[in-house]
Amino acid sequence: MCYTPRHVSGNGFIQNNHFFAKDVWGKGVLSFAELLDAMGVGQISRGTKFMNTHFIHWYIFATLLALCTIYGIAFITPEVPWGDVVQEDGTTVNQSMSHGYQHPDFPKMDKAGSGAVRHEKTIWVGWALGLGFVLFWTGLLAFGTSRDGNIGPAKIPLIVGCVLFMGIITALIFFYRAFMNGDHSTFLSLPRPLALMIFGIWPFPLYFVIVYYKIFDSWHFTDEDQHRFEEILANRRHATSEDH
């Protein structure tokens, strides 16, 4: 195989403007780093690192660590309320009622009880978990969008989308807290928390799809990338024909 590189490094030699790679066995195998370099995806050379995305890496790691911490807090948060529940055989068992308990009139059904009592302390854990997931997802999107450590035109849209999504989740938590404390206001005949879930939480990820679509030609796969790909493909076909 042969490739036309922008920058050549590592084991290989140039002949007729083509890059031929050699491995330690001399079998003419192109290493992964050299292949990326030949394709123009980052400048690979000794002493430099491919895709200088250290900040994004640490950001993703920090948000993931924060999520693990929030999960730990959720596990050690006491479950409330506890109460005596009458079983089908007539016996009474004192158990946590936070996951629902047997309905007194319909034994096959569980009864939830007061949301205000069950969620008063844990609702903030859920809020923190929601925000943490948004920060984590945004970091993954930034990592996937970056080229040579640069997020490019996606930077501002990703930040705006992250802030808006966190705002929607915050509003959902406060609407739900108000609902479980007696405020049963509606929107389009739906409870406000449910309406925000349907018309806010569910469709909002389409925003990030639109961002990806809008910047695809100018950032992810440019005319230069298309030309380079066609050039590599032509060189490979030419080398194959010479081999035969």
C-alpha positions in Angstrom: 0.0 0.0 0.0 1.1 3.6 -0.5 -0.1 6.9 0.9 0.6 10.5 0.4 1.3 12.1 3.8 1.4 15.7 5.0 4.1 14.8 7.4 6.3 11.7 7.6 7.8 10.2 10.8 8.6 6.8 12.2 9.8 3.9 10.1 9.3 4.3 6.4 10.6 6.0 3.3 9.4 8.2 0.5 9.4 7.2 -3.2 7.6 9.1 -6.0 5.8 11.1 -3.4 4.4 7.9 -1.8 4.9 6.8 1.8 5.9 3.1 2.3 5.9 1.9 5.9 8.1 -0.8 7.2 7.7 -2.6 10.6 10.5 -4.2 12.6 10.0 -7.4 10.5 10.4 -5.5 7.2 7.0 -6.7 5.9 5.8 -3.3 4.8 3.0 -2.9 7.4 1.9 0.6 8.2 1.6 1.3 11.9 -1.6 2.8 13.3 0.0 6.2 14.2 1.8 6.4 10.8 -1.5 5.6 9.0 -3.3 8.4 10.8 -0.4 10.7 10.0 -0.5 9.7 6.3 -4.2 10.4 6.3 -3.6 13.8 7.8 -5.4 13.1 11.0 -3.1 14.9 13.4 0.6 15.5 13.1 2.3 12.4 14.5 6.0 12.7 15.3 8.3 11.6 18.0 7.9 13.5 21.2 4.4 14.7 20.4 1.0 13.3 21.3 -1.9 12.6 19.0 -5.1 14.4 19.8 -4.1 16.8 22.6 -7.4 16.3 24.4 -6.0 16.1 28.0 -8.6 18.6 29.3 -11.5 16.7 27.9 -10.1 13.5 29.3 -9.9 15.0 32.8 -13.3 16.6 32.4 -14.9 13.3 31.6 -13.1 11.5 34.4 -14.1 14.2 36.9 -17.8 14.1 35.9 -17.7 10.3 36.0 -16.2 10.4 39.5 -18.8 12.9 40.6 -21.6 10.5 39.3 -20.1 7.7 41.3 -20.1 9.9 44.4 -23.7 10.8 43.9 -24.6 7.2 43.5 -22.8 6.5 46.8 -24.8 9.2 48.5 -28.0 7.7 47.2 -27.1 4.3 48.6 -26.5 5.6 52.1 -29.5 7.9 52.2 -32.0 6.4 54.6 -35.3 5.2 53.1 -38.4 6.8 54.4 -41.1 6.2 55.5 -41.2 2.9 57.4 -44.5 1.5 58.6 -46.5 -1.6 59.4 -47.9 -3.4 56.4 -50.6 -6.1 56.6 -49.7 -9.1 54.5 -52.2 -11.4 52.7 -52.0 -13.9 55.5 -53.0 -11.3 58.1 -49.6 -10.8 59.6 -48.1 -7.4 60.1 -44.5 -6.5 58.8 -42.6 -3.3 59.5 -40.9 -2.4 56.2 -39.7 0.4 54.1 -42.6 2.0 52.2 -40.5 4.1 49.9 -40.8 1.5 47.1 -44.6 1.1 47.5 -46.5 -1.3 49.6 -49.5 -3.6 49.3 -52.8 -1.8 48.7 -55.2 -2.6 51.5 -58.2 -3.1 49.2 -56.4 -4.5 46.1 -53.8 -7.0 47.2 -52.3 -7.4 43.7 -51.6 -3.7 43.6 -48.9 -1.7 45.3 -49.6 1.7 46.8 -47.0 4.5 46.6 -48.1 6.7 49.5 -47.1 10.3 49.9 -44.4 11.5 47.5 -43.7 14.4 49.7 -42.6 12.1 52.5 -40.7 9.6 50.3 -38.8 12.1 48.1 -38.3 15.1 50.4 -34.6 14.1 51.1 -33.8 12.1 48.0 -35.1 14.5 45.3 -32.0 16.6 45.6 -29.9 13.5 45.0 -31.9 12.9 41.8 -31.4 16.5 40.7 -27.6 16.2 41.2 -27.6 12.9 39.3 -29.5 14.5 36.4 -27.1 17.4 36.2 -24.1 15.1 36.4 -25.3 13.0 33.5 -25.8 16.1 31.3 -22.3 17.3 32.1 -20.9 13.8 31.4 -22.8 13.4 28.1 -21.6 16.9 27.0 -18.0 15.9 27.7 -18.4 12.8 25.6 -19.9 14.8 22.7 -17.0 17.3 23.0 -14.5 14.4 22.9 -16.1 13.0 19.8 -16.2 16.4 18.1 -12.7 17.4 18.8 -10.0 17.4 16.1 -6.4 17.7 17.2 -7.6 18.7 20.6 -9.8 21.5 19.3 -13.6 21.4 19.7 -14.0 24.0 16.9 -17.4 25.4 16.0 -19.2 22.9 18.3 -17.8 24.5 21.5 -20.4 27.3 22.0 -23.4 25.2 20.9 -22.4 22.4 23.2 -22.0 24.8 26.2 -25.4 26.4 25.4 -27.0 23.0 25.0 -25.5 21.8 28.3 -26.8 24.9 30.2 -30.3 24.7 28.7 -30.6 21.0 29.4 -29.5 21.5 33.0 -32.0 24.3 33.2 -34.8 22.0 32.0 -33.9 19.3 34.5 -33.8 21.8 37.3 -37.2 23.1 36.3 -38.5 19.5 36.2 -37.3 18.9 39.8 -38.9 22.0 41.1 -42.2 21.4 39.3 -42.2 17.9 40.7 -41.5 19.0 44.2 -44.3 21.6 44.0 -46.6 18.9 42.6 -45.9 16.4 45.4 -46.6 19.2 47.9 -50.0 20.0 46.6 -49.5 22.3 43.6 -51.4 20.4 40.8 -51.2 23.0 38.1 -51.4 21.7 34.6 -50.1 22.5 31.1 -52.1 21.2 28.1 -54.2 19.2 30.6 -51.1 17.5 31.9 -49.4 17.9 35.3 -46.5 20.3 34.8 -43.8 17.8 35.6 -45.2 15.3 33.1 -45.6 18.1 30.5 -42.0 19.2 30.9 -40.8 15.6 30.6 -42.7 15.1 27.3 -42.2 18.4 25.7 -38.8 19.3 27.2 -36.6 16.4 28.3 -37.5 13.9 25.5 -37.1 16.2 22.4 -34.2 18.3 23.6 -31.4 15.8 22.6 -32.4 16.6 19.0 -30.7 19.9 19.5 -27.3 18.1 19.6 -28.2 16.2 16.5 -28.9 19.5 14.7 -25.6 20.9 15.9 -23.8 17.9 14.5 -25.7 18.2 11.2 -24.9 21.9 10.8 -21.2 21.7 11.4 -20.6 18.3 9.6 -19.4 19.7 6.3 -17.3 22.5 7.8 -15.7 20.5 10.6 -16.2 16.7 10.7 -15.6 15.9 7.0 -14.5 18.9 4.9 -13.8 19.2 1.2 -10.1 18.9 2.1 -10.8 15.6 3.9 -12.8 14.3 0.9 -9.9 15.2 -1.4 -7.3 13.6 0.8 -9.5 10.4 1.1 -9.8 10.2 -2.7 -6.1 10.8 -3.1 -5.2 8.0 -0.7 -7.7 5.7 -2.4 -6.2 6.5 -5.8 -2.7 5.8 -4.5 -3.7 2.5 -3.1 -5.3 1.4 -6.3 -2.2 2.5 -8.2 0.1 0.5 -5.9 -2.2 -2.5 -6.2 -2.1 -2.4 -10.0 1.7 -2.1 -9.9 1.9 -5.2 -7.7 0.0 -7.2 -10.3 
